[in-house]
Amino acid sequence: MTQYSASDYRTKLKEDFETWTGQHVRVRDQAGALLADGALTGFKPRSALGLGPDGHASMPGDTVYGFASGGPVTGDELAWEPAQNIEVVEQEV
C-alpha cells in the first residue's frame, strides 16, 4: 500500500488520468479514521448543499470524490480536503 496526501494524489490524477483513475483507494482523515474505501473514478463538483463529516456546511461546487464502487463510509458524498490522506491499495495479480 502506498500513501499520498490528498493534494499530491489529485495532482497526479490531473497529470495522468489514465494511470491514477480506477485505483482502489482508502481515504483517511488526519487522525487516520477511514472516510472512504473503493475504486476512485476521479473528482467532481458537489451538486448540492450538505454537511461535511466535521459538521461544517459543504457548498455546491466543492470538490467531492467520485467512486465506481465502494465509496464514503457514511454513504454520502465525501468532500475533498487537502489534509486527507489517500492510500492506494496494491492489487494482487
PyRosetta script that sets phi, psi and omega in degrees:
from pyrosetta import init, pose_from_sequence

init()
pose = pose_from_sequence("MTQYSASDYRTKLKEDFETWTGQHVRVRDQAGALLADGALTGFKPRSALGLGPDGHASMPGDTVYGFASGGPVTGDELAWEPAQNIEVVEQEV")
pose.set_psi(1, 137.3)
pose.set_omega(1, 179.4)
pose.set_phi(2, -118.6)
pose.set_psi(2, 137.9)
pose.set_omega(2, -176.5)
pose.set_phi(3, -113.0)
pose.set_psi(3, 139.3)
pose.set_omega(3, 178.6)
pose.set_phi(4, -132.5)
pose.set_psi(4, 153.7)
pose.set_omega(4, 168.6)
pose.set_phi(5, -70.7)
pose.set_psi(5, 154.9)
pose.set_omega(5, 179.5)
pose.set_phi(6, -59.7)
pose.set_psi(6, -36.0)
pose.set_omega(6, 179.0)
pose.set_phi(7, -65.1)
pose.set_psi(7, -44.9)
pose.set_omega(7, 179.4)
pose.set_phi(8, -63.6)
pose.set_psi(8, -43.1)
pose.set_omega(8, -178.7)
pose.set_phi(9, -64.8)
pose.set_psi(9, -41.8)
pose.set_omega(9, 179.4)
pose.set_phi(10, -62.0)
pose.set_psi(10, -40.2)
pose.set_omega(10, 177.1)
pose.set_phi(11, -63.4)
pose.set_psi(11, -44.7)
pose.set_omega(11, 178.8)
pose.set_phi(12, -60.8)
pose.set_psi(12, -40.8)
pose.set_omega(12, 179.7)
pose.set_phi(13, -63.8)
pose.set_psi(13, -40.3)
pose.set_omega(13, 178.6)
pose.set_phi(14, -66.3)
pose.set_psi(14, -37.9)
pose.set_omega(14, -176.6)
pose.set_phi(15, -76.6)
pose.set_psi(15, -33.0)
pose.set_omega(15, -176.7)
pose.set_phi(16, -146.9)
pose.set_psi(16, 75.1)
pose.set_omega(16, -174.1)
pose.set_phi(17, -56.3)
pose.set_psi(17, -44.0)
pose.set_omega(17, -176.3)
pose.set_phi(18, -60.0)
pose.set_psi(18, -39.4)
pose.set_omega(18, -178.4)
pose.set_phi(19, -74.1)
pose.set_psi(19, -39.0)
pose.set_omega(19, -169.9)
pose.set_phi(20, -97.1)
pose.set_psi(20, -13.7)
pose.set_omega(20, 177.9)
pose.set_phi(21, -85.6)
pose.set_psi(21, 153.7)
pose.set_omega(21, 178.9)
pose.set_phi(22, 81.9)
pose.set_psi(22, 0.2)
pose.set_omega(22, 179.2)
pose.set_phi(23, -71.0)
pose.set_psi(23, 144.2)
pose.set_omega(23, 171.8)
pose.set_phi(24, -79.2)
pose.set_psi(24, 117.3)
pose.set_omega(24, -176.5)
pose.set_phi(25, -127.9)
pose.set_psi(25, 158.8)
pose.set_omega(25, 169.6)
pose.set_phi(26, -122.8)
pose.set_psi(26, 126.9)
pose.set_omega(26, 178.7)
pose.set_phi(27, -101.6)
pose.set_psi(27, 129.6)
pose.set_omega(27, -179.4)
pose.set_phi(28, -127.1)
pose.set_psi(28, 151.8)
pose.set_omega(28, 174.7)
pose.set_phi(29, -81.7)
pose.set_psi(29, -179.5)
pose.set_omega(29, -176.9)
pose.set_phi(30, -59.4)
pose.set_psi(30, -31.7)
pose.set_omega(30, -178.7)
pose.set_phi(31, -82.5)
pose.set_psi(31, -6.9)
pose.set_omega(31, 179.0)
pose.set_phi(32, 96.4)
pose.set_psi(32, 2.1)
pose.set_omega(32, 178.5)
pose.set_phi(33, -69.6)
pose.set_psi(33, 135.7)
pose.set_omega(33, 179.7)
pose.set_phi(34, -70.5)
pose.set_psi(34, 124.6)
pose.set_omega(34, 178.6)
pose.set_phi(35, -104.8)
pose.set_psi(35, -33.4)
pose.set_omega(35, -178.1)
pose.set_phi(36, -156.9)
pose.set_psi(36, 153.1)
pose.set_omega(36, 178.9)
pose.set_phi(37, -149.2)
pose.set_psi(37, 118.1)
pose.set_omega(37, 179.5)
pose.set_phi(38, 168.4)
pose.set_psi(38, -173.3)
pose.set_omega(38, -179.9)
pose.set_phi(39, -87.2)
pose.set_psi(39, 111.2)
pose.set_omega(39, -176.0)
pose.set_phi(40, -78.5)
pose.set_psi(40, 128.2)
pose.set_omega(40, 177.0)
pose.set_phi(41, -100.1)
pose.set_psi(41, -11.9)
pose.set_omega(41, 179.6)
pose.set_phi(42, 138.8)
pose.set_psi(42, -158.1)
pose.set_omega(42, -179.0)
pose.set_phi(43, -123.1)
pose.set_psi(43, 152.1)
pose.set_omega(43, -179.2)
pose.set_phi(44, -146.2)
pose.set_psi(44, 161.6)
pose.set_omega(44, 176.8)
pose.set_phi(45, -76.8)
pose.set_psi(45, 142.0)
pose.set_omega(45, 177.0)
pose.set_phi(46, -65.0)
pose.set_psi(46, 140.3)
pose.set_omega(46, -176.6)
pose.set_phi(47, -97.7)
pose.set_psi(47, -15.3)
pose.set_omega(47, -176.4)
pose.set_phi(48, -144.5)
pose.set_psi(48, 159.6)
pose.set_omega(48, 175.1)
pose.set_phi(49, -68.4)
pose.set_psi(49, 137.9)
pose.set_omega(49, 179.0)
pose.set_phi(50, -157.9)
pose.set_psi(50, -178.0)
pose.set_omega(50, 176.6)
pose.set_phi(51, -107.8)
pose.set_psi(51, 134.8)
pose.set_omega(51, 176.8)
pose.set_phi(52, -79.2)
pose.set_psi(52, 173.5)
pose.set_omega(52, -178.8)
pose.set_phi(53, -61.3)
pose.set_psi(53, -22.3)
pose.set_omega(53, 179.6)
pose.set_phi(54, -89.5)
pose.set_psi(54, 1.6)
pose.set_omega(54, 178.1)
pose.set_phi(55, 89.0)
pose.set_psi(55, -4.3)
pose.set_omega(55, 178.4)
pose.set_phi(56, -84.5)
pose.set_psi(56, 151.0)
pose.set_omega(56, -179.5)
pose.set_phi(57, -66.8)
pose.set_psi(57, 135.7)
pose.set_omega(57, 173.2)
pose.set_phi(58, -105.3)
pose.set_psi(58, 129.8)
pose.set_omega(58, -174.2)
pose.set_phi(59, -94.4)
pose.set_psi(59, 151.4)
pose.set_omega(59, 172.1)
pose.set_phi(60, -55.6)
pose.set_psi(60, 138.6)
pose.set_omega(60, -178.8)
pose.set_phi(61, 98.0)
pose.set_psi(61, -18.9)
pose.set_omega(61, 173.8)
pose.set_phi(62, -59.2)
pose.set_psi(62, 151.4)
pose.set_omega(62, -179.8)
pose.set_phi(63, -81.3)
pose.set_psi(63, 131.0)
pose.set_omega(63, 176.9)
pose.set_phi(64, -124.3)
pose.set_psi(64, 158.8)
pose.set_omega(64, 177.5)
pose.set_phi(65, -77.1)
pose.set_psi(65, 145.2)
pose.set_omega(65, 172.9)
pose.set_phi(66, -114.8)
pose.set_psi(66, 133.4)
pose.set_omega(66, -178.3)
pose.set_phi(67, -125.0)
pose.set_psi(67, 140.2)
pose.set_omega(67, 174.9)
pose.set_phi(68, -82.8)
pose.set_psi(68, -32.3)
pose.set_omega(68, 176.8)
pose.set_phi(69, -148.7)
pose.set_psi(69, 158.7)
pose.set_omega(69, -175.4)
pose.set_phi(70, 67.1)
pose.set_psi(70, -146.3)
pose.set_omega(70, 177.4)
pose.set_phi(71, 134.0)
pose.set_psi(71, -160.9)
pose.set_omega(71, -178.1)
pose.set_phi(72, -60.4)
pose.set_psi(72, 140.9)
pose.set_omega(72, -179.1)
pose.set_phi(73, -66.1)
pose.set_psi(73, -22.4)
pose.set_omega(73, 178.8)
pose.set_phi(74, -82.6)
pose.set_psi(74, -15.0)
pose.set_omega(74, -176.5)
pose.set_phi(75, 86.7)
pose.set_psi(75, -10.3)
pose.set_omega(75, 179.4)
pose.set_phi(76, -93.8)
pose.set_psi(76, 177.7)
pose.set_omega(76, 173.0)
pose.set_phi(77, -67.1)
pose.set_psi(77, 146.4)
pose.set_omega(77, 177.2)
pose.set_phi(78, -112.9)
pose.set_psi(78, 118.8)
pose.set_omega(78, 178.9)
pose.set_phi(79, -73.7)
pose.set_psi(79, 136.9)
pose.set_omega(79, 175.6)
pose.set_phi(80, -72.6)
pose.set_psi(80, 133.5)
pose.set_omega(80, 174.9)
pose.set_phi(81, -134.6)
pose.set_psi(81, 138.7)
pose.set_omega(81, -175.6)
pose.set_phi(82, -62.0)
pose.set_psi(82, -22.5)
pose.set_omega(82, -178.3)
pose.set_phi(83, -81.3)
pose.set_psi(83, -8.3)
pose.set_omega(83, 179.7)
pose.set_phi(84, -72.3)
pose.set_psi(84, 160.1)
pose.set_omega(84, 174.6)
pose.set_phi(85, -117.5)
pose.set_psi(85, 143.5)
pose.set_omega(85, 178.7)
pose.set_phi(86, -119.3)
pose.set_psi(86, 122.2)
pose.set_omega(86, 176.0)
pose.set_phi(87, -100.7)
pose.set_psi(87, 125.7)
pose.set_omega(87, 175.1)
pose.set_phi(88, -91.3)
pose.set_psi(88, 118.1)
pose.set_omega(88, -179.2)
pose.set_phi(89, -81.4)
pose.set_psi(89, 124.2)
pose.set_omega(89, -179.5)
pose.set_phi(90, -66.7)
pose.set_psi(90, 132.1)
pose.set_omega(90, 179.2)
pose.set_phi(91, -84.8)
pose.set_psi(91, 131.2)
pose.set_omega(91, 176.8)
pose.set_phi(92, -83.3)
pose.set_psi(92, 138.9)
pose.set_omega(92, -178.9)
pose.set_phi(93, -100.7)
pose.dump_pdb("model.pdb")
